[in-house]
Amino acid sequence: MNPSRIRAAALAALICVGTGALLFGESMESGATPKVNINTATAVELAYLPRLGSKVAARIVEHRKEKPFARPEDLMEVKGIGEKLFTKLKPYLAVSGPTTLSAKVRSGSSTSRRSSPAAASKEKPATTVPVGKGR
């Protein structure tokens, strides 16, 4: 086969692969995580973030009046937002662009605060005698 034909075939394959990657990337952006711009969002929009209430949202608004956020990590300077909470919020945070989050995000936890009926049935019955001194 002629070397120029090989180059032409390789170039055509590269163009096809590149176009496919571009189309795939654009389709992934449409299903992107909704974001909250922490520099422009209202307190109500900030409260849509998981595990964030109205008091902390108000603190964020007050903090950004003094100093706008340059990067999402600056949010940890606000009282009530530590490293653990920030890691849960990070996928939803932006410092530029529009706010696209329009409903409260519920953080799914693997453990429930309330005891379930199944957990209650596994407890010892109240009629058992505790083991201790003098028995």
MIDOSE-1310 file (N, C-alpha, C; in nm, 2 decimals, decimal comma, always signed):
residues 135
mnps	+0,08/-0,12/+0,00/+0,00/+0,00/+0,00/+0,09/+0,12/+0,00; +0,04/+0,23/-0,06/+0,12/+0,35/-0,08/+0,12/+0,43/+0,06; +0,24/+0,48/+0,10/+0,25/+0,55/+0,22/+0,15/+0,67/+0,23; +0,13/+0,74/+0,13/+0,03/+0,85/+0,13/-0,11/+0,81/+0,16
rira	-0,14/+0,69/+0,11/-0,28/+0,63/+0,14/-0,29/+0,59/+0,28; -0,18/+0,54/+0,34/-0,18/+0,50/+0,48/-0,20/+0,62/+0,57; -0,13/+0,73/+0,53/-0,14/+0,86/+0,61/-0,28/+0,91/+0,60; -0,34/+0,90/+0,48/-0,48/+0,95/+0,46/-0,58/+0,87/+0,54
aala	-0,56/+0,74/+0,54/-0,65/+0,65/+0,61/-0,64/+0,68/+0,77; -0,51/+0,70/+0,81/-0,49/+0,72/+0,95/-0,55/+0,86/+0,99; -0,54/+0,96/+0,90/-0,59/+1,09/+0,93/-0,75/+1,08/+0,94; -0,81/+1,01/+0,84/-0,95/+0,99/+0,84/-1,00/+0,92/+0,97
alic	-0,93/+0,82/+1,01/-0,96/+0,75/+1,14/-0,95/+0,84/+1,26; -0,85/+0,92/+1,26/-0,83/+1,01/+1,37/-0,94/+1,12/+1,37; -0,98/+1,17/+1,26/-1,09/+1,27/+1,26/-1,22/+1,20/+1,31; -1,25/+1,08/+1,27/-1,37/+1,01/+1,31/-1,37/+0,99/+1,46
vgtg	-1,25/+0,95/+1,51/-1,24/+0,93/+1,66/-1,26/+1,06/+1,73; -1,19/+1,16/+1,68/-1,20/+1,29/+1,75/-1,34/+1,35/+1,75; -1,41/+1,33/+1,64/-1,55/+1,38/+1,63/-1,64/+1,30/+1,73; -1,62/+1,17/+1,73/-1,70/+1,09/+1,83/-1,67/+1,13/+1,97
allf	-1,54/+1,16/+2,00/-1,51/+1,20/+2,14/-1,57/+1,34/+2,17; -1,58/+1,43/+2,08/-1,64/+1,56/+2,10/-1,79/+1,54/+2,13; -1,85/+1,46/+2,05/-2,00/+1,44/+2,06/-2,03/+1,37/+2,20; -1,94/+1,28/+2,24/-1,96/+1,21/+2,36/-1,94/+1,31/+2,48
gesm	-1,84/+1,39/+2,47/-1,82/+1,49/+2,57/-1,93/+1,59/+2,59; -1,99/+1,63/+2,48/-2,11/+1,72/+2,49/-2,23/+1,66/+2,54; -2,25/+1,53/+2,51/-2,36/+1,46/+2,57/-2,35/+1,44/+2,72; -2,23/+1,42/+2,77/-2,20/+1,41/+2,91/-2,23/+1,54/+2,99
esga	-2,20/+1,65/+2,92/-2,22/+1,78/+2,99/-2,37/+1,81/+3,01; -2,46/+1,76/+2,93/-2,60/+1,78/+2,95/-2,65/+1,71/+3,07; -2,59/+1,60/+3,12/-2,63/+1,53/+3,24/-2,54/+1,57/+3,35; -2,47/+1,68/+3,35/-2,38/+1,72/+3,45/-2,45/+1,75/+3,58
tpkv	-2,38/+1,75/+3,69/-2,44/+1,78/+3,82/-2,48/+1,93/+3,83; -2,60/+1,95/+3,88/-2,64/+2,09/+3,89/-2,55/+2,17/+3,99; -2,52/+2,29/+3,96/-2,42/+2,37/+4,04/-2,49/+2,49/+4,11; -2,43/+2,54/+4,22/-2,47/+2,66/+4,28/-2,35/+2,75/+4,28
nint	-2,36/+2,87/+4,22/-2,26/+2,97/+4,22/-2,26/+3,03/+4,36; -2,15/+3,01/+4,44/-2,15/+3,06/+4,57/-2,13/+3,21/+4,58; -2,09/+3,27/+4,47/-2,07/+3,41/+4,47/-2,19/+3,49/+4,43; -2,29/+3,43/+4,37/-2,41/+3,50/+4,32/-2,54/+3,44/+4,38
atav	-2,54/+3,32/+4,43/-2,66/+3,26/+4,48/-2,72/+3,33/+4,60; -2,86/+3,32/+4,60/-2,93/+3,38/+4,72/-2,91/+3,28/+4,84; -2,95/+3,32/+4,95/-2,95/+3,23/+5,07/-3,04/+3,11/+5,05; -3,15/+3,13/+4,98/-3,25/+3,02/+4,95/-3,18/+2,92/+4,86
elay	-3,12/+2,97/+4,76/-3,05/+2,88/+4,66/-2,94/+2,80/+4,73; -2,86/+2,87/+4,82/-2,76/+2,80/+4,89/-2,81/+2,70/+4,99; -2,93/+2,72/+5,04/-2,99/+2,62/+5,13/-3,03/+2,49/+5,06; -3,04/+2,50/+4,92/-3,06/+2,38/+4,84/-2,95/+2,27/+4,85
lprl	-2,83/+2,32/+4,89/-2,72/+2,23/+4,90/-2,74/+2,12/+5,01; -2,69/+2,00/+5,00/-2,71/+1,90/+5,10/-2,65/+1,94/+5,24; -2,72/+1,91/+5,34/-2,68/+1,93/+5,48/-2,65/+2,08/+5,51; -2,71/+2,17/+5,44/-2,69/+2,31/+5,46/-2,83/+2,38/+5,49
gskv	-2,84/+2,45/+5,60/-2,96/+2,51/+5,64/-2,96/+2,66/+5,61; -3,06/+2,73/+5,66/-3,08/+2,87/+5,63/-2,98/+2,95/+5,71; -2,94/+2,91/+5,83/-2,84/+2,99/+5,90/-2,70/+2,99/+5,84; -2,66/+2,87/+5,80/-2,52/+2,87/+5,73/-2,53/+2,94/+5,60
aari	-2,64/+2,92/+5,53/-2,66/+2,99/+5,40/-2,65/+3,15/+5,42; -2,71/+3,20/+5,52/-2,70/+3,34/+5,55/-2,55/+3,38/+5,59; -2,48/+3,29/+5,66/-2,34/+3,32/+5,69/-2,26/+3,33/+5,56; -2,29/+3,24/+5,46/-2,21/+3,24/+5,34/-2,24/+3,37/+5,27
vehr	-2,36/+3,42/+5,26/-2,39/+3,55/+5,20/-2,32/+3,66/+5,27; -2,32/+3,66/+5,40/-2,25/+3,77/+5,47/-2,10/+3,76/+5,45; -2,04/+3,64/+5,44/-1,90/+3,63/+5,42/-1,86/+3,68/+5,28; -1,94/+3,65/+5,18/-1,90/+3,69/+5,04/-1,92/+3,84/+5,02
kekp	-2,00/+3,91/+5,11/-2,01/+4,06/+5,10/-1,87/+4,12/+5,14; -1,80/+4,06/+5,23/-1,67/+4,11/+5,28/-1,56/+4,07/+5,17; -1,57/+3,94/+5,13/-1,47/+3,89/+5,04/-1,53/+3,78/+4,95; -1,54/+3,81/+4,82/-1,60/+3,70/+4,73/-1,51/+3,58/+4,73
farp	-1,57/+3,47/+4,70/-1,49/+3,34/+4,70/-1,41/+3,33/+4,57; -1,28/+3,31/+4,58/-1,20/+3,29/+4,46/-1,20/+3,14/+4,41; -1,22/+3,05/+4,50/-1,23/+2,91/+4,47/-1,32/+2,84/+4,57; -1,38/+2,73/+4,53/-1,47/+2,66/+4,62/-1,42/+2,63/+4,76
edlm	-1,29/+2,60/+4,77/-1,23/+2,57/+4,90/-1,24/+2,68/+5,00; -1,25/+2,81/+4,95/-1,26/+2,92/+5,04/-1,39/+2,92/+5,12; -1,48/+2,83/+5,09/-1,61/+2,82/+5,16/-1,58/+2,76/+5,30; -1,47/+2,70/+5,32/-1,44/+2,64/+5,45/-1,40/+2,75/+5,55
evkg	-1,39/+2,87/+5,51/-1,36/+2,99/+5,60/-1,49/+3,03/+5,67; -1,61/+2,99/+5,62/-1,73/+3,02/+5,68/-1,76/+2,93/+5,80; -1,80/+2,99/+5,92/-1,83/+2,91/+6,04/-1,94/+2,81/+6,01; -1,92/+2,69/+6,05/-2,02/+2,58/+6,02/-1,99/+2,49/+5,91
igek	-1,88/+2,53/+5,83/-1,85/+2,44/+5,71/-1,70/+2,40/+5,73; -1,69/+2,27/+5,76/-1,56/+2,21/+5,78/-1,52/+2,13/+5,66; -1,42/+2,05/+5,68/-1,37/+1,97/+5,57/-1,46/+1,86/+5,53; -1,52/+1,80/+5,63/-1,62/+1,69/+5,60/-1,74/+1,73/+5,52
lftk	-1,80/+1,84/+5,57/-1,92/+1,90/+5,50/-1,88/+1,95/+5,36; -1,76/+2,01/+5,35/-1,72/+2,06/+5,22/-1,70/+1,95/+5,12; -1,66/+1,83/+5,16/-1,64/+1,72/+5,06/-1,78/+1,68/+5,01; -1,88/+1,69/+5,09/-2,02/+1,66/+5,04/-2,07/+1,77/+4,95
lkpy	-2,03/+1,89/+4,97/-2,08/+2,00/+4,89/-2,01/+2,02/+4,76; -1,88/+1,98/+4,76/-1,79/+2,02/+4,65/-1,85/+1,99/+4,51; -1,92/+1,87/+4,49/-1,97/+1,85/+4,35/-2,07/+1,95/+4,30; -2,13/+2,02/+4,40/-2,24/+2,12/+4,36/-2,19/+2,26/+4,36
lavs	-2,07/+2,29/+4,39/-2,02/+2,43/+4,40/-1,95/+2,48/+4,28; -1,97/+2,61/+4,25/-1,90/+2,68/+4,15/-1,88/+2,82/+4,19; -1,78/+2,89/+4,14/-1,75/+3,03/+4,17/-1,78/+3,12/+4,06; -1,82/+3,06/+3,94/-1,86/+3,14/+3,83/-1,97/+3,07/+3,75
gptt	-2,04/+3,14/+3,67/-2,14/+3,08/+3,59/-2,28/+3,09/+3,66; -2,38/+3,03/+3,60/-2,51/+3,04/+3,66/-2,54/+2,93/+3,77; -2,63/+2,96/+3,85/-2,68/+2,86/+3,95/-2,78/+2,77/+3,88; -2,76/+2,64/+3,87/-2,85/+2,55/+3,80/-2,92/+2,46/+3,89
lsak	-2,89/+2,46/+4,02/-2,96/+2,38/+4,12/-3,09/+2,44/+4,16; -3,20/+2,37/+4,14/-3,33/+2,43/+4,16/-3,42/+2,36/+4,27; -3,36/+2,26/+4,33/-3,44/+2,19/+4,44/-3,34/+2,14/+4,54; -3,38/+2,11/+4,66/-3,30/+2,07/+4,77/-3,24/+1,93/+4,74
vrsg	-3,11/+1,92/+4,76/-3,04/+1,79/+4,74/-3,04/+1,72/+4,88; -3,09/+1,60/+4,88/-3,09/+1,52/+5,01/-2,97/+1,44/+5,01; -2,89/+1,45/+5,11/-2,77/+1,36/+5,12/-2,81/+1,22/+5,17; -2,78/+1,13/+5,09/-2,81/+0,99/+5,12/-2,71/+0,93/+5,22
ssts	-2,75/+0,89/+5,34/-2,65/+0,83/+5,43/-2,69/+0,69/+5,45; -2,58/+0,61/+5,47/-2,60/+0,47/+5,49/-2,66/+0,43/+5,62; -2,65/+0,52/+5,72/-2,70/+0,49/+5,85/-2,82/+0,59/+5,88; -2,91/+0,54/+5,95/-3,03/+0,62/+5,98/-3,02/+0,66/+6,13
rrss	-3,06/+0,78/+6,16/-3,06/+0,83/+6,30/-3,16/+0,76/+6,38; -3,27/+0,72/+6,32/-3,38/+0,65/+6,40/-3,35/+0,50/+6,39; -3,39/+0,44/+6,50/-3,37/+0,29/+6,50/-3,48/+0,23/+6,42; -3,45/+0,13/+6,34/-3,55/+0,07/+6,26/-3,61/-0,05/+6,34
paaa	-3,73/-0,09/+6,30/-3,79/-0,20/+6,38/-3,71/-0,33/+6,38; -3,63/-0,35/+6,27/-3,55/-0,47/+6,26/-3,43/-0,46/+6,37; -3,38/-0,34/+6,38/-3,27/-0,32/+6,48/-3,33/-0,34/+6,62; -3,45/-0,29/+6,65/-3,51/-0,31/+6,78/-3,53/-0,45/+6,82
skek	-3,57/-0,54/+6,72/-3,59/-0,68/+6,75/-3,47/-0,75/+6,78; -3,35/-0,70/+6,74/-3,22/-0,77/+6,77/-3,17/-0,74/+6,91; -3,23/-0,64/+6,98/-3,19/-0,60/+7,11/-3,23/-0,71/+7,21; -3,16/-0,71/+7,32/-3,20/-0,81/+7,42/-3,33/-0,78/+7,49
patt	-3,41/-0,87/+7,52/-3,53/-0,84/+7,59/-3,50/-0,79/+7,73; -3,60/-0,71/+7,78/-3,58/-0,64/+7,91/-3,58/-0,73/+8,03; -3,62/-0,86/+8,01/-3,63/-0,95/+8,12/-3,49/-1,02/+8,16; -3,39/-1,00/+8,08/-3,26/-1,06/+8,11/-3,20/-0,99/+8,22
vpvg	-3,13/-1,06/+8,30/-3,06/-1,00/+8,42/-2,92/-0,96/+8,38; -2,88/-0,84/+8,41/-2,74/-0,80/+8,37/-2,64/-0,87/+8,45; -2,53/-0,90/+8,39/-2,42/-0,96/+8,46/-2,33/-0,86/+8,53; -2,31/-0,88/+8,66/-2,23/-0,78/+8,73/-2,19/-0,83/+8,86
kgr	-2,14/-0,74/+8,95/-2,10/-0,78/+9,08/-2,22/-0,83/+9,17; -2,20/-0,93/+9,25/-2,30/-0,98/+9,34/-2,40/-1,07/+9,28; -2,39/-1,11/+9,16/-2,49/-1,20/+9,10/-2,43/-1,33/+9,06
